[in-house]
Amino acid sequence: MPLSTSTSVNYSEGRHVAYRFTGTAGETFNFDIQSASNPFRTQYTLRDPAGNEVALSGSGNTRFAKLLTTGEYTFFIRGISVGDV
């Protein structure tokens, strides 16, 4: 998925979706939650090309991260089930 792309995501508890994109060092990755049935039961993870977790900053419905490496990144959205809490 190219950066600057909007998409809708459907997922449920205990399930996840993953998006891959090519990022360039110095770019900023951000996402904005437009609506969610339960945003507090959702986990977001960004992994760099080496598989390391990238810290996401921000608050409310907006998160962002500065990309430090050029390559393929993976962004995961996971519905947290009651057993995970």
PyMOL commands that set and color helices and strands:
alter all, ss='L'
color gray80, all
select helices_A, chain A and resi 39-41+82-84
alter helices_A, ss='H'
color red, helices_A
select strands_A, chain A and resi 16-23+28-32+42-47+53-54+57-59+62-66+71-79
alter strands_A, ss='S'
color yellow, strands_A
deselect
rebuild
show_as cartoon
